[in-house]
Amino acid sequence: MRIALHSVIAEGAIEDYRSHHARIPDSLRDLFDVAGIHDWTIWRSGRNLFHLVECDDFEATMRIVEASPANDSWQADIGRFVEGFHGPDGEEGFTPIEQVWALAAQRATGS
């Protein structure tokens, strides 16, 4: 499954975020393997970050990730540069944003 997330870089922290996120710790990468994350890509537009997460089951994955000391360490480090995550209607929270359209889905239905 593919999940999109939206977060915002803290004011004045773009370069710090970029340099700290150029490579994640090996322990976090290994945790992602265990949790069923196949890929995680992040794009930036201004202070806005858009994440595309490819995983087996997002809710199960997040339970594994959130229970890990490797994630706690990473959040303590990278969290200094992130203002927060936002859901599909701008509310605060680690909630996937809404998919509106996909070319592959349209092709599959023939519409």
C-alpha positions in Angstrom: 0.0 0.0 0.0 1.1 3.6 -0.6 0.4 6.3 2.0 1.1 10.0 1.6 1.9 12.2 4.6 2.4 15.9 5.0 4.7 17.6 7.5 6.2 21.1 7.9 9.8 22.1 8.5 10.2 24.6 11.4 10.8 28.2 10.4 14.5 28.7 9.5 15.3 25.0 9.7 15.3 23.9 6.0 19.1 23.5 5.7 19.4 21.7 9.1 16.5 19.4 8.1 18.2 18.6 4.8 21.6 17.9 6.3 20.2 15.7 9.1 17.9 13.8 6.8 20.5 13.2 4.0 20.9 9.7 5.6 18.9 8.1 8.3 20.6 6.0 11.0 21.2 2.3 10.1 19.1 1.3 13.1 16.1 3.2 11.7 16.6 1.7 8.3 16.7 -1.8 9.8 13.6 -1.0 11.8 11.8 0.0 8.6 12.7 -3.4 7.1 11.2 -5.2 10.1 8.1 -3.0 10.1 7.4 -3.7 6.4 8.3 -0.4 4.9 9.6 -1.0 1.4 10.3 2.6 0.5 9.8 6.1 2.0 10.4 9.2 -0.3 10.2 12.8 0.8 9.6 15.9 -1.4 9.9 19.5 -0.2 8.1 22.6 -1.4 9.1 25.6 0.7 8.6 24.4 4.3 6.1 21.7 3.3 7.3 18.1 3.1 5.3 15.4 1.3 6.1 11.8 2.2 5.2 8.8 0.1 5.4 5.6 2.2 5.2 2.2 0.6 4.4 -0.5 3.2 2.5 -3.7 3.8 0.0 -2.3 6.3 0.4 1.3 7.5 -1.3 1.0 10.9 0.6 -2.2 11.8 3.8 -0.6 10.5 3.3 2.5 12.7 2.7 0.3 15.8 6.0 -1.4 15.3 7.9 1.9 14.5 6.4 3.9 17.4 7.3 1.2 19.9 11.0 1.2 18.9 13.9 3.0 20.7 15.5 3.5 17.3 12.5 5.7 16.3 12.5 7.5 19.6 16.2 8.5 19.0 15.5 9.6 15.5 12.4 11.7 16.5 14.5 13.4 19.2 17.1 14.3 16.6 15.0 15.2 13.5 12.1 16.5 15.5 14.0 19.6 16.3 13.6 20.7 12.7 10.0 19.7 12.1 7.0 21.8 13.1 4.6 18.8 12.9 2.5 16.6 10.7 -0.9 17.5 9.3 -3.8 15.4 8.1 -5.9 15.9 5.0 -7.8 18.9 6.3 -4.8 20.6 7.9 -5.4 19.2 11.4 -2.4 18.3 13.4 -1.5 14.6 13.5 0.3 11.8 11.8 -2.7 11.0 9.5 -2.4 10.1 5.8 -3.5 12.7 3.4 -6.3 12.0 0.9 -5.5 10.5 -2.5 -7.7 12.4 -5.0 -6.8 10.7 -8.2 -4.4 8.1 -9.7 -3.8 7.4 -13.3 -3.2 3.7 -12.7 -6.6 3.4 -11.0 -8.3 5.2 -13.9 -6.6 2.9 -16.4 -7.6 -0.2 -14.5 -11.3 0.7 -14.5 -11.3 1.8 -18.1 -13.1 5.0 -17.4 
